[in-house]
């Protein structure tokens, strides 16, 4: 069994006047560039806090670094920023 892959929630996806709490920017340490991050698209991510658990899916890239966008069904709370998510394989 392989070790779980963890990422860090960097921020919400934001625009000039809007903030999308359902979409988050996640940084994975093992994905160094876009070519290594292509296999992350479509994968499921889990955010856990105590007894609550929210699941989302990686939908695309954000820039050319190791940051991806993940869309959650429910919006993540503000305390989720800076915490870790687990990539479910």
KASULVEN-V605560 format. One record per pair of residues at least 12 apart in sequence whose ideal C-beta (glycine too) atoms are under 7 Angstrom apart, sorted by the first residue. I is the first residue (numbers start at 1). J is the second residue. D is the distance in Angstrom with one decimal. If there is no record, write none. Layout:
i:I j:J d:D
i:I j:J d:D
This chain:
i:4 j:86 d:5.2
i:4 j:87 d:6.9
i:5 j:28 d:6.6
i:5 j:30 d:6.1
i:5 j:87 d:4.2
i:6 j:84 d:4.9
i:6 j:86 d:5.8
i:7 j:26 d:4.4
i:7 j:27 d:6.0
i:7 j:28 d:4.2
i:7 j:84 d:6.8
i:7 j:85 d:5.2
i:7 j:87 d:6.5
i:8 j:26 d:6.9
i:8 j:27 d:5.1
i:8 j:82 d:6.9
i:8 j:84 d:5.8
i:9 j:24 d:5.2
i:9 j:26 d:5.7
i:9 j:80 d:5.6
i:9 j:81 d:5.6
i:9 j:82 d:6.5
i:9 j:83 d:5.8
i:9 j:85 d:6.2
i:10 j:25 d:4.5
i:10 j:26 d:6.7
i:10 j:27 d:5.2
i:10 j:67 d:6.4
i:11 j:25 d:5.1
i:11 j:81 d:6.5
i:12 j:24 d:5.8
i:13 j:25 d:6.2
i:13 j:69 d:6.1
i:21 j:75 d:3.5
i:21 j:76 d:6.1
i:22 j:71 d:6.0
i:22 j:72 d:5.4
i:22 j:75 d:5.0
i:23 j:69 d:5.7
i:23 j:71 d:5.2
i:24 j:70 d:5.3
i:24 j:72 d:6.9
i:24 j:76 d:6.0
i:25 j:62 d:5.2
i:25 j:67 d:5.3
i:25 j:69 d:6.2
i:26 j:45 d:6.8
i:26 j:67 d:7.0
i:26 j:68 d:5.5
i:26 j:70 d:5.2
i:26 j:85 d:6.0
i:27 j:66 d:5.9
i:27 j:67 d:5.1
i:28 j:40 d:6.7
i:28 j:66 d:5.7
i:28 j:68 d:6.9
i:31 j:66 d:4.4
i:32 j:66 d:5.9
i:33 j:66 d:6.9
i:34 j:61 d:6.0
i:34 j:64 d:5.9
i:37 j:61 d:6.4
i:37 j:66 d:6.3
i:37 j:68 d:6.1
i:40 j:58 d:5.1
i:40 j:68 d:5.7
i:41 j:58 d:5.4
i:41 j:59 d:7.0
i:41 j:60 d:6.4
i:42 j:57 d:6.8
i:42 j:58 d:6.5
i:43 j:58 d:5.1
i:43 j:87 d:5.6
i:43 j:88 d:6.8
i:43 j:89 d:6.8
i:44 j:57 d:5.7
i:44 j:88 d:4.3
i:45 j:58 d:6.3
i:45 j:70 d:5.3
i:45 j:85 d:4.6
i:45 j:86 d:6.7
i:45 j:87 d:5.7
i:45 j:88 d:6.9
i:46 j:85 d:6.3
i:46 j:86 d:4.9
i:46 j:88 d:6.0
i:47 j:76 d:6.4
i:47 j:80 d:5.9
i:47 j:85 d:4.8
i:54 j:72 d:5.6
i:54 j:74 d:5.9
i:54 j:76 d:6.4
i:56 j:70 d:4.6
i:56 j:71 d:5.7
i:56 j:72 d:3.7
i:57 j:70 d:6.6
i:57 j:71 d:5.9
i:58 j:70 d:5.1
i:59 j:71 d:5.0
